[in-house]
């Protein structure tokens, strides 16, 4: 079943915006190479939708810290160049265009569909 005709309708739900940062190889002074995140995003202002399907996991036996690990899903157009391991900054907006929050994390492997793509977005932090 070809659902690509519904892509413009699905895109109406992309009310959030994301910036995509892709690691670039760099040379170190000792001759080795490593990767680092650039200061400017590879892509910015990308329309998307972040979906929190479950609550964060804040259960911990740690005394001094309460780690938070959450993996919401991000939906975007099939034409968006997002790769597993990209660092993302997703800004959530309400229906009036007011910013509700900013979420930082790492993209998982995108799953393509006829009408768009989705991927897990892993955020880690502490409360």
C-alpha positions in Angstrom: 0.0 0.0 0.0 1.5 3.3 -1.1 0.9 6.0 1.6 3.1 8.7 0.1 0.0 10.7 -1.0 -0.6 11.3 2.7 2.9 12.9 3.3 1.6 16.5 3.0 -1.1 15.8 5.6 1.3 14.1 8.0 3.7 17.1 7.6 1.0 19.4 9.1 1.7 17.7 12.4 5.4 18.8 12.3 5.0 21.8 14.6 8.4 21.4 16.4 11.8 22.4 15.1 15.1 20.7 15.3 18.8 21.4 14.7 21.0 18.5 13.6 24.7 18.4 14.5 26.8 15.8 12.8 30.2 14.8 14.2 33.2 15.8 12.0 36.6 14.2 12.0 39.4 16.3 13.4 43.2 15.9 13.6 44.9 16.1 17.0 48.3 17.5 17.7 49.7 14.0 18.3 48.7 12.8 14.8 45.6 10.9 15.9 42.1 11.6 14.7 38.9 12.1 16.7 35.5 13.4 16.1 33.8 16.5 17.6 30.5 18.3 17.2 30.7 21.5 15.2 29.6 24.8 16.7 27.0 25.4 14.0 24.3 22.8 13.1 24.5 20.8 9.9 20.7 21.5 9.4 18.6 24.0 11.3 14.9 24.9 11.4 13.9 21.4 10.4 10.2 20.7 10.9 9.5 17.7 13.1 7.3 16.3 15.9 8.6 15.0 19.2 6.4 12.4 20.9 6.7 11.4 24.5 5.1 8.0 24.6 6.1 7.2 28.2 7.4 8.8 31.3 11.1 9.1 31.9 13.0 6.5 33.9 14.0 8.3 37.1 14.2 5.2 39.3 17.7 4.9 40.8 19.6 3.6 43.7 22.0 6.4 43.5 22.2 8.6 46.6 23.6 11.8 45.3 22.1 11.8 41.8 18.9 10.8 40.1 19.7 9.9 36.5 17.0 10.5 33.9 17.0 8.5 30.7 14.1 9.0 28.2 13.7 8.0 24.6 10.9 9.8 22.9 10.3 9.4 19.1 10.9 12.1 16.6 8.9 12.2 13.3 10.0 14.2 10.3 9.9 14.3 6.5 11.6 11.5 4.5 13.8 14.2 2.8 15.5 15.1 6.1 19.1 13.9 6.3 19.3 12.5 9.8 21.6 9.7 10.7 22.0 7.5 13.8 24.4 9.2 16.2 23.6 12.8 15.2 23.2 15.2 18.1 19.8 16.9 18.0 18.4 20.0 19.6 14.6 19.8 19.4 12.4 22.8 20.3 8.8 22.0 21.3 6.1 24.6 20.4 2.4 24.8 21.3 -0.3 25.4 18.7 0.2 29.2 19.1 3.9 29.1 18.3 5.0 29.6 21.9 8.2 27.6 22.9 7.4 25.0 25.5 10.9 23.4 25.9 14.2 22.4 24.4 15.4 18.8 24.4 18.9 17.7 23.6 20.0 14.2 22.8 21.2 11.7 20.2 19.2 10.3 17.3 18.8 6.5 16.8 18.5 4.7 13.5 15.8 6.3 11.4 13.0 4.1 10.1 11.7 5.3 6.7 8.1 5.1 5.6 6.2 6.3 2.5 5.0 9.3 4.3 8.0 10.2 6.5 10.5 8.8 8.9 10.8 8.2 12.7 13.6 7.5 15.1 14.2 7.3 18.8 15.8 10.3 20.5 17.8 9.4 23.6 18.1 12.1 26.2 20.2 11.6 29.3 20.5 13.9 32.3 20.0 14.1 36.0 17.4 15.6 38.3 
